[in-house]
Amino acid sequence: MKDDQKNFLLFAVIAGLLLFAWPYAMHWFFPQQPAATQMVNGKQVAKALPTADAPAALRDRAVVLAESPRVAIETPSLKGSINLKGARIDDLVLVKYDETTAKNSPPIHLLSPNGTQGAYFAEFGWSGAGVQAPNANTVWQASGTRLTPTTPVTLTARTATGQTFRIDLAVDQDYMFTIRQTVANLGQAPVSVTPYASVSRAERSKDAGQWAARVGPIAATADEAHYLGWADVEGTPKEFRTKGGWAGFTDHYWLTTLIPDQRLGVTFGQRQNPSKAYQADYQLDQPLVIAPGKQTSYSSRFFAGAKEVKLLDSYQEKLGITRFSYAIDWGWFGVIEQPIFYYLDMLFRLVGNFGVAIILLTITIRGLLFPIAHKQFESMARMRVIQPKMKALQERYKDDKQRQQQEIMKLYKEEKVNPLAGCLPILLQIPIMFALYKVLLLTIEMRHQPFVLWIRDLSAPDPATIINLFGYLHFTPPSFLAIGVIPVLLGVSMYFQMKFNPAPMDEIQKQVFAIMPWMLMFLMAPFAVGLQVYWITSNVITILQQQWLYSRHPVLKQPVKKESPAK
């Protein structure tokens, strides 16, 4: 079945181009819009917002945490504390997620106070002329000692200019904080204040950024999501004016982001501050004027936690947060990726094993595509029948290519054959495979999910590399030689799938198809085991379908008969 093998070769080439070249092509043809910036005297400048001071020296995390009074944070998803000096949320641990799959692995430390390695924290304050607002050295008074989903906490500070500042903090069962900032003017004259918030991050993420999984500064406006690189904000600050949206930092699986009141205009900033820390911030475009004896309040939110798909979707819908689901960069194939994720997640909840869920997903997809595959075989059977006539026409008009094509198209029409019908199932599988690749790569729900035996993380490559005897030889092979058991099974399944097809008559094609399964084995080895499980299962199903379809169309197994060219 030479046509089928050609189609598979076409599939492999297109799939490779799609996996590796598509995002670069989209970036070339559809570049991101430049960020909006302030203009002062004809120059682009960043708004002047308070920034964190660089510590004199880094110290142990436990020592720094003990240096200032704190309010504990305790939820089913988070543990940590709020620093009353500066009113900073600077200590958060994600209790449901471990750093590795090891039994004694510590949980993920997301936020750490200034002065520690990897300092990462959020703060909320005010700026304004003629107002002495609280700053990083202000020690706030707390109404309680614990912030939980059922016990909110109020922080209070008074200043010499006659204003009382209050921050009401609440947190839900997951990762969303609600912050209500209030200013009471006890002075004799009106004051003008502007609420702001910032997230400061001393270091780049340890997660490696890649075209399919963005890492770094991020901002969403009413129009689009902006995925920025670290280098993008190290020079000129990036600013975005919007009504609705959010800004912060994304790791592969974690997110911290400031969410202002979605009804008011704000300017988001992404910058590197003078201490060389990366900073995401916002402040209102219009200040709040407070008359003597009056007070005003402003509410915002702060998210710090895991990028769980359903949770992000829920916050976007229930809280009205503009484009909050875009914290996960689904890309152009999101319309396919998200339904695959939700179906895969449903299967997982039914069977309790993501590997089994991927197998069931594969069976479902191949079942849905089977009618198309059946038509493909019927088309190839008809093509097989007319092969002698085609060869005769090619021989007869070998010196007149235009006439040759005309006669072949006429033959297709008379025999009711569509030569492209065999490509449809392959073309449909390409976006499905790419979508599954993105789902396994992006979603935290797949992180650290075991399958069987040594496979403890379906979102990672197979750790049982053969070249170092599965780890008994103490060296790490280079990535292009890190061939595990699962990639070998992929190559074997591909070999048998192609073995069941008739061998092509062309010697060069024979050689290409002979080495292709083993080339794919090396190519797929660095990819997630879950994707390889999908491909192996698909190959096994293809072999079974081929045997049944060959029994229905035996002409495909018969050698092509020769027909003399017509005179």
C-alpha positions as CSV (number, residue, x, y, z in Angstrom):
1,M,0.0,0.0,0.0
2,K,2.5,2.6,-1.3
3,D,-0.1,5.4,-1.1
4,D,-0.8,4.7,2.5
5,Q,2.9,4.8,3.3
6,K,3.4,8.0,1.4
7,N,0.5,9.5,3.4
8,F,2.2,8.4,6.6
9,L,5.5,10.0,5.5
10,L,3.5,13.2,4.7
11,F,1.9,13.0,8.2
12,A,5.3,12.7,9.9
13,V,6.7,15.7,8.0
14,I,3.7,17.9,8.5
15,A,3.4,16.9,12.2
16,G,7.1,17.8,12.7
17,L,6.6,21.2,11.0
18,L,3.5,21.8,13.1
19,L,5.2,21.0,16.4
20,F,8.3,23.0,15.8
21,A,7.7,25.6,13.1
22,W,4.0,26.7,13.5
23,P,4.5,29.2,16.5
24,Y,7.4,30.9,14.8
25,A,5.4,31.3,11.6
26,M,2.5,32.8,13.6
27,H,4.9,35.2,15.4
28,W,6.3,36.3,12.0
29,F,2.9,36.9,10.3
30,F,1.0,38.0,13.4
31,P,3.4,39.8,15.7
32,Q,2.2,41.1,19.1
33,Q,1.1,44.7,19.3
34,P,3.6,47.0,21.0
35,A,2.8,47.9,24.6
36,A,1.3,51.3,25.3
37,T,3.5,53.7,27.2
38,Q,3.3,57.0,28.8
39,M,4.5,60.0,26.9
40,V,6.4,62.9,28.7
41,N,8.0,65.6,26.6
42,G,7.8,63.3,23.6
43,K,9.6,60.4,25.3
44,Q,8.3,57.1,26.6
45,V,8.6,56.7,30.3
46,A,7.3,54.5,33.0
47,K,5.1,55.7,35.8
48,A,6.9,56.4,39.1
49,L,5.8,53.7,41.5
50,P,7.5,52.5,44.7
51,T,9.9,49.7,44.3
52,A,11.5,47.2,46.6
53,D,14.9,48.1,47.9
54,A,17.8,45.7,47.2
55,P,18.8,43.9,50.4
56,A,22.4,44.4,51.7
57,A,22.9,40.7,51.9
58,L,20.8,37.5,51.4
59,R,19.9,35.6,54.6
60,D,18.3,32.4,55.6
61,R,14.5,32.3,54.9
62,A,13.6,31.3,58.5
63,V,15.7,34.1,59.9
64,V,14.1,36.8,57.8
65,L,10.6,35.4,58.5
66,A,11.3,35.8,62.3
67,E,12.4,39.4,62.1
68,S,9.0,41.0,61.7
69,P,5.5,40.5,63.1
70,R,3.3,38.4,60.9
71,V,-0.3,37.2,60.3
72,A,-0.5,33.5,59.5
73,I,-2.2,32.3,56.3
74,E,-4.0,28.9,56.5
75,T,-6.2,27.5,53.8
76,P,-6.7,24.0,52.3
77,S,-4.4,25.1,49.4
78,L,-2.0,27.6,51.0
79,K,0.2,28.1,54.1
80,G,2.3,31.1,54.8
81,S,2.1,34.6,56.4
82,I,1.7,38.3,55.8
83,N,4.5,40.6,56.8
84,L,3.0,43.4,58.9
85,K,6.1,45.5,58.1
86,G,5.1,46.9,54.8
87,A,1.8,44.9,54.6
88,R,3.4,42.4,52.2
89,I,2.1,39.0,51.2
90,D,5.6,37.4,51.0
91,D,5.4,33.9,52.4
92,L,3.4,31.3,50.5
93,V,3.7,27.5,50.2
94,L,1.4,25.5,47.9
95,V,0.6,22.5,50.2
96,K,-1.0,20.4,47.5
97,Y,2.0,20.3,45.2
98,D,5.4,18.9,45.7
99,E,8.6,19.9,44.0
100,T,9.4,16.4,42.7
101,T,7.9,12.9,42.6
102,A,10.2,11.7,45.5
103,K,8.3,10.5,48.6
104,N,9.9,13.1,50.9
105,S,9.8,16.0,48.4
106,P,9.1,19.4,50.0
107,P,6.0,21.4,48.8
108,I,6.3,24.2,46.3
109,H,7.5,27.5,47.9
110,L,6.0,30.2,45.8
111,L,6.6,33.5,47.6
112,S,9.5,34.5,49.8
113,P,10.3,37.8,51.7
114,N,12.8,40.4,50.6
115,G,16.3,39.6,51.7
116,T,16.1,35.9,50.9
117,Q,17.2,33.9,47.9
118,G,14.5,34.1,45.3
119,A,12.6,36.9,47.0
120,Y,9.1,37.1,45.5
121,F,6.2,39.1,47.1
122,A,3.2,41.4,46.6
123,E,2.3,44.7,48.2
124,F,-0.6,47.1,48.1
125,G,-0.4,50.9,48.8
126,W,-1.2,54.5,47.8
127,S,0.6,57.3,46.1
128,G,-0.4,61.0,46.2
129,A,0.8,64.6,46.5
130,G,0.7,66.0,50.0
131,V,-0.1,62.7,51.6
132,Q,2.2,60.7,53.8
133,A,1.2,57.2,52.8
134,P,2.4,54.0,54.5
135,N,5.6,52.6,53.0
136,A,7.8,49.5,53.2
137,N,8.9,50.4,56.8
138,T,5.4,51.0,58.2
139,V,4.4,48.4,60.8
140,W,0.7,47.8,60.5
141,Q,-1.7,46.7,63.3
142,A,-3.7,43.5,62.6
143,S,-7.2,42.7,63.8
144,G,-6.3,39.0,64.1
145,T,-3.4,36.5,64.0
146,R,-4.7,34.1,61.3
147,L,-6.1,34.7,57.8
148,T,-8.3,31.8,56.8
149,P,-11.3,31.4,54.4
150,T,-13.6,32.1,57.4
151,T,-11.6,34.7,59.3
152,P,-10.6,37.8,57.3
153,V,-8.0,40.2,58.7
154,T,-7.9,44.0,58.8
155,L,-4.6,45.9,58.8
156,T,-4.6,49.5,60.0
157,A,-2.0,52.3,59.9
158,R,-2.2,56.1,60.8
159,T,0.0,58.8,59.3
160,A,1.2,62.2,60.5
161,T,-0.8,64.0,57.7
162,G,-4.1,63.0,59.3
163,Q,-5.2,60.0,57.2
164,T,-6.1,56.5,58.4
165,F,-5.2,53.7,56.0
166,R,-6.9,50.3,56.2
167,I,-6.4,47.0,54.2
168,D,-9.2,44.4,54.6
169,L,-7.8,41.0,53.5
170,A,-9.8,37.9,52.7
171,V,-8.8,34.6,51.0
172,D,-10.9,31.7,49.5
173,Q,-10.4,28.0,49.6
174,D,-8.0,28.1,46.7
175,Y,-5.6,30.8,45.7
176,M,-7.5,34.1,45.4
177,F,-7.0,37.0,47.9
178,T,-9.5,39.9,48.0
179,I,-7.9,43.2,49.1
180,R,-10.0,46.2,50.0
181,Q,-8.0,49.4,50.5
182,T,-9.6,52.2,52.4
183,V,-8.4,55.8,53.2
184,A,-10.1,58.0,55.8
185,N,-9.2,61.7,55.6
186,L,-9.2,63.1,59.1
187,G,-7.3,66.3,58.0
188,Q,-8.6,69.8,57.2
189,A,-8.2,69.7,53.5
190,P,-9.1,67.4,50.6
191,V,-6.5,64.8,49.6
192,S,-5.9,63.0,46.3
193,V,-4.7,59.4,46.5
194,T,-4.1,56.7,43.9
195,P,-4.2,53.0,44.9
196,Y,-1.5,50.8,43.4
197,A,-0.2,47.3,43.7
198,S,2.9,45.5,42.7
199,V,4.6,42.1,42.6
200,S,8.3,42.0,42.9
201,R,10.4,39.0,41.8
202,A,14.2,39.1,42.4
203,E,15.1,36.3,40.0
204,R,13.9,34.8,36.7
205,S,11.9,31.6,36.9
206,K,13.8,28.3,37.1
207,D,11.4,26.9,34.5
208,A,12.8,27.1,31.0
209,G,10.6,29.1,28.7
210,Q,9.7,27.6,25.3
211,W,7.4,28.5,22.4
212,A,4.7,26.1,23.6
213,A,4.9,27.0,27.3
214,R,5.5,30.6,28.1
215,V,7.4,31.7,31.2
216,G,7.9,35.2,32.4
217,P,6.1,38.5,32.7
218,I,2.5,38.4,31.5
219,A,-0.4,40.9,31.2
220,A,-3.9,40.6,29.9
221,T,-5.9,43.6,28.7
222,A,-9.4,43.9,27.3
223,D,-8.0,43.1,23.8
224,E,-5.5,40.4,24.2
225,A,-3.0,38.5,26.4
226,H,0.6,39.7,26.3
227,Y,3.2,37.0,26.9
228,L,6.5,38.8,27.5
229,G,10.1,37.5,27.8
230,W,12.3,38.5,30.7
231,A,14.6,40.5,28.4
232,D,11.6,42.4,27.0
233,V,11.2,44.3,30.3
234,E,14.8,44.8,31.2
235,G,15.2,47.9,29.0
236,T,12.2,50.1,28.4
237,P,9.3,49.3,30.7
238,K,6.2,47.9,29.0
239,E,2.9,49.5,29.9
240,F,-0.6,48.6,29.0
241,R,-3.7,50.9,29.5
242,T,-6.9,49.0,29.9
243,K,-10.2,48.6,31.6
244,G,-10.3,45.0,32.8
245,G,-7.4,42.6,32.8
246,W,-4.5,41.6,35.1
247,A,-0.7,41.5,35.2
248,G,1.9,39.4,36.9
249,F,4.4,36.5,36.4
250,T,3.9,33.0,35.1
251,D,6.0,29.9,35.7
252,H,5.2,26.7,33.9
253,Y,2.6,25.7,36.4
254,W,2.4,28.6,38.8
255,L,1.0,32.2,38.6
256,T,1.0,35.4,40.6
257,T,-1.1,38.2,39.3
258,L,-2.6,41.5,40.3
259,I,-6.3,41.9,39.4
260,P,-7.6,45.5,39.7
261,D,-11.2,46.5,39.8
262,Q,-12.4,45.4,36.3
263,R,-14.6,48.4,35.9
264,L,-12.0,51.1,36.3
265,G,-9.2,52.2,33.9
266,V,-5.7,51.3,35.0
267,T,-2.2,51.2,33.6
268,F,-0.3,47.9,34.0
269,G,3.5,48.0,34.1
270,Q,6.1,45.3,33.5
271,R,9.6,46.5,34.3
272,Q,12.9,45.8,36.0
273,N,13.3,48.1,38.9
274,P,16.5,49.8,40.2
275,S,17.3,46.8,42.4
276,K,17.3,44.6,39.3
277,A,14.2,42.8,40.5
278,Y,11.4,42.2,38.0
279,Q,8.2,44.1,38.9
280,A,4.6,43.9,37.7
281,D,2.4,46.7,38.9
282,Y,-0.7,48.8,38.2
283,Q,-2.2,52.0,39.4
284,L,-5.5,53.8,38.6
285,D,-5.6,56.2,35.7
286,Q,-7.7,58.6,37.8
287,P,-6.9,59.5,41.4
288,L,-9.5,59.3,44.2
289,V,-10.3,62.7,45.8
290,I,-11.3,62.5,49.5
291,A,-12.9,65.4,51.2
292,P,-12.2,66.2,54.9
293,G,-14.0,63.9,57.2
294,K,-14.8,61.4,54.4
295,Q,-13.3,58.1,53.3
296,T,-13.1,56.1,50.1
297,S,-12.4,52.4,49.3
298,Y,-10.9,50.5,46.4
299,S,-11.2,46.7,45.9
300,S,-8.9,44.4,44.0
301,R,-7.7,40.8,44.0
302,F,-4.4,38.9,44.1
303,F,-4.0,35.4,42.7
304,A,-1.0,33.3,43.9
305,G,-1.1,29.6,43.1
306,A,-1.4,26.8,40.6
307,K,-2.8,27.3,37.1
308,E,-5.6,24.7,37.4
309,V,-7.7,24.9,34.3
310,K,-11.1,24.6,35.8
311,L,-10.2,27.0,38.6
312,L,-9.0,29.7,36.2
313,D,-12.1,29.2,34.0
314,S,-14.3,29.5,37.1
315,Y,-12.7,32.7,38.3
316,Q,-13.0,34.2,34.9
317,E,-16.7,33.4,34.8
318,K,-17.8,34.0,38.4
319,L,-15.6,37.0,39.2
320,G,-15.7,38.5,35.8
321,I,-11.9,38.6,35.4
322,T,-11.1,39.5,31.8
323,R,-9.2,36.8,30.0
324,F,-8.1,35.1,33.1
325,S,-8.1,31.6,31.4
326,Y,-5.4,33.1,29.1
327,A,-2.9,32.5,32.0
328,I,-2.5,29.2,30.2
329,D,-1.3,29.9,26.6
330,W,-3.4,27.4,24.7
331,G,-2.4,29.1,21.4
332,W,-4.1,28.7,18.0
333,F,-5.4,25.2,18.7
334,G,-7.1,26.0,22.0
335,V,-10.5,25.2,20.4
336,I,-9.2,21.6,20.2
337,E,-7.0,21.5,23.2
338,Q,-9.5,22.6,25.8
339,P,-12.2,20.0,24.8
340,I,-9.5,17.3,24.8
341,F,-8.4,18.4,28.3
342,Y,-11.9,18.3,29.7
343,Y,-12.7,14.9,28.2
344,L,-9.3,13.5,29.4
345,D,-10.0,14.9,32.8
346,M,-13.4,13.3,32.9
347,L,-11.9,9.9,31.9
348,F,-9.3,10.3,34.6
349,R,-12.0,10.9,37.2
350,L,-13.8,7.7,36.0
351,V,-10.8,5.4,36.0
352,G,-8.3,7.1,38.4
353,N,-5.2,6.7,36.1
354,F,-4.2,9.3,33.5
355,G,-2.3,6.7,31.4
356,V,-5.5,4.6,31.1
357,A,-7.4,7.8,30.4
358,I,-5.1,8.6,27.5
359,I,-5.6,5.1,26.1
360,L,-9.4,5.5,26.4
361,L,-9.0,8.9,24.7
362,T,-7.1,7.4,21.9
363,I,-9.7,4.7,21.4
364,T,-12.4,7.3,21.4
365,I,-10.6,9.5,18.8
366,R,-9.8,6.5,16.5
367,G,-13.4,5.3,16.9
368,L,-14.7,8.7,15.7
369,L,-12.3,8.7,12.8
370,F,-13.0,5.1,11.8
371,P,-15.7,5.9,9.3
372,I,-13.3,8.3,7.6
373,A,-10.6,5.7,7.7
374,H,-13.0,3.2,6.1
375,K,-13.7,5.6,3.2
376,Q,-9.9,6.1,2.9
377,F,-9.4,2.4,2.4
378,E,-12.3,2.3,-0.1
379,S,-10.7,5.2,-2.0
380,M,-7.3,3.4,-1.9
381,A,-8.9,0.2,-3.2
382,R,-10.4,2.0,-6.1
383,M,-7.0,3.7,-6.7
384,R,-5.4,0.2,-6.7
385,V,-7.8,-1.0,-9.3
386,I,-7.1,1.8,-11.7
387,Q,-3.3,1.7,-11.2
388,P,-2.7,-0.4,-14.4
389,K,-4.7,2.2,-16.4
390,M,-2.8,5.1,-14.8
391,K,0.6,3.5,-15.6
392,A,-0.5,2.9,-19.2
393,L,-1.5,6.6,-19.5
394,Q,1.8,7.7,-18.0
395,E,3.7,5.6,-20.4
396,R,1.6,6.7,-23.4
397,Y,1.9,10.4,-22.7
398,K,5.4,10.4,-21.0
399,D,6.5,13.1,-23.4
400,D,3.5,15.3,-22.9
401,K,3.0,16.0,-19.2
402,Q,0.1,18.3,-19.6
403,R,-1.9,15.8,-21.7
404,Q,-0.9,13.1,-19.2
405,Q,-2.4,15.0,-16.3
406,Q,-5.5,15.8,-18.3
407,E,-6.0,12.1,-19.1
408,I,-5.4,11.0,-15.5
409,M,-7.9,13.5,-14.2
410,K,-10.4,12.3,-16.8
411,L,-9.8,8.7,-15.5
412,Y,-10.4,9.8,-11.9
413,K,-13.7,11.3,-13.0
414,E,-14.8,8.3,-14.9
415,E,-13.9,5.8,-12.1
416,K,-15.3,8.2,-9.4
417,V,-12.0,8.2,-7.5
418,N,-10.7,11.0,-5.3
419,P,-6.9,10.7,-4.9
420,L,-6.8,13.1,-1.9
421,A,-9.4,11.1,0.1
422,G,-6.6,9.1,1.8
423,C,-5.0,12.2,3.3
424,L,-8.1,13.3,5.3
425,P,-7.7,10.9,8.3
426,I,-4.0,11.9,8.6
427,L,-4.7,15.6,8.3
428,L,-7.3,15.3,11.1
429,Q,-4.9,13.5,13.4
430,I,-2.2,16.2,13.2
431,P,-4.1,18.9,15.2
432,I,-5.3,16.2,17.6
433,M,-1.8,15.0,18.3
434,F,-0.5,18.6,18.6
435,A,-3.4,19.4,20.9
436,L,-2.7,16.4,23.2
437,Y,1.0,17.5,23.2
438,K,0.0,20.9,24.5
439,V,-2.4,19.5,27.0
440,L,0.3,17.3,28.5
441,L,2.8,20.1,28.4
442,L,0.7,22.9,29.8
443,T,-1.8,21.6,32.3
444,I,-0.8,21.1,35.9
445,E,-3.5,18.4,36.2
446,M,-1.1,16.1,34.2
447,R,1.9,17.0,36.3
448,H,3.4,14.1,38.4
449,Q,0.6,11.8,37.3
450,P,1.8,8.2,37.4
451,F,0.9,5.4,34.9
452,V,2.5,2.0,35.7
453,L,5.7,0.7,37.2
454,W,8.5,3.3,36.7
455,I,6.3,5.8,34.9
456,R,5.7,8.3,37.7
457,D,5.1,11.4,35.6
458,L,3.2,11.2,32.3
459,S,4.1,14.8,31.5
460,A,7.8,14.1,31.5
461,P,10.0,11.9,29.2
462,D,10.6,8.2,30.0
463,P,13.2,8.2,32.8
464,A,14.2,4.5,32.2
465,T,17.0,5.3,29.7
466,I,18.5,2.1,28.2
467,I,22.0,3.4,27.4
468,N,22.9,3.8,31.1
469,L,21.2,0.5,32.0
470,F,18.2,2.3,33.6
471,G,20.3,4.3,35.9
472,Y,22.6,1.6,37.2
473,L,25.4,3.2,35.4
474,H,25.9,6.6,37.1
475,F,25.9,9.0,34.1
476,T,23.3,11.0,32.3
477,P,23.3,10.4,28.6
478,P,22.8,13.3,26.2
479,S,19.2,14.1,25.3
480,F,19.4,12.6,21.8
481,L,20.6,9.3,23.2
482,A,18.2,9.3,26.2
483,I,16.0,6.5,24.7
484,G,13.7,4.9,27.2
485,V,11.6,1.8,27.1
486,I,8.4,3.6,26.0
487,P,10.1,5.3,23.0
488,V,11.4,1.8,22.0
489,L,7.9,0.4,22.2
490,L,6.8,3.3,20.0
491,G,9.4,2.4,17.4
492,V,8.4,-1.3,17.5
493,S,4.7,-0.5,17.1
494,M,5.5,1.8,14.2
495,Y,7.7,-0.9,12.6
496,F,4.9,-3.5,12.8
497,Q,2.3,-1.0,11.5
498,M,4.4,-0.4,8.4
499,K,5.3,-4.1,8.1
500,F,1.7,-5.0,7.6
501,N,1.6,-2.8,4.6
502,P,2.8,-4.0,1.2
503,A,6.3,-3.0,0.5
504,P,6.8,-0.2,-2.0
505,M,8.3,-1.1,-5.3
506,D,10.8,1.8,-5.3
507,E,14.1,0.9,-3.6
508,I,14.6,4.4,-2.1
509,Q,11.2,4.4,-0.6
510,K,11.9,0.9,0.9
511,Q,15.0,2.3,2.6
512,V,13.2,5.4,3.9
513,F,10.3,3.4,5.4
514,A,12.7,0.9,6.9
515,I,14.5,3.5,9.0
516,M,11.5,5.8,9.7
517,P,10.2,3.9,12.8
518,W,13.6,4.2,14.5
519,M,14.1,7.8,13.5
520,L,10.7,8.6,15.1
521,M,11.8,6.6,18.2
522,F,14.7,9.1,18.7
523,L,12.6,12.1,17.7
524,M,9.8,11.3,20.2
525,A,12.1,10.3,23.1
526,P,12.3,13.8,24.7
527,F,8.5,14.2,24.6
528,A,6.1,13.4,27.4
529,V,5.4,9.7,28.0
530,G,1.7,10.5,27.8
531,L,2.1,11.6,24.1
532,Q,4.0,8.4,23.4
533,V,1.3,6.3,25.0
534,Y,-1.2,8.0,22.8
535,W,0.9,7.2,19.7
536,I,1.6,3.6,20.6
537,T,-2.1,2.9,21.3
538,S,-3.0,4.6,18.0
539,N,-0.5,2.4,16.2
540,V,-2.0,-0.8,17.7
541,I,-5.5,0.3,16.8
542,T,-4.3,1.1,13.3
543,I,-2.8,-2.5,12.9
544,L,-6.1,-4.0,14.0
545,Q,-8.1,-1.8,11.7
546,Q,-5.8,-2.5,8.8
547,Q,-6.3,-6.3,9.2
548,W,-10.1,-5.9,9.3
549,L,-10.1,-3.5,6.3
550,Y,-7.7,-5.6,4.3
551,S,-10.2,-8.5,4.7
552,R,-12.9,-6.2,3.3
553,H,-10.7,-4.9,0.5
554,P,-8.3,-7.7,-0.5
555,V,-7.4,-5.9,-3.7
556,L,-5.0,-3.8,-1.6
557,K,-2.9,-6.8,-0.9
558,Q,-2.7,-7.9,-4.5
559,P,0.3,-6.8,-6.6
560,V,-0.4,-4.2,-9.2
561,K,-1.0,-5.7,-12.6
562,K,0.6,-4.2,-15.7
563,E,-1.4,-2.9,-18.5
564,S,0.0,-2.2,-21.9
565,P,-0.3,1.4,-23.1
566,A,-3.2,2.0,-25.5
567,K,-2.3,2.8,-29.1
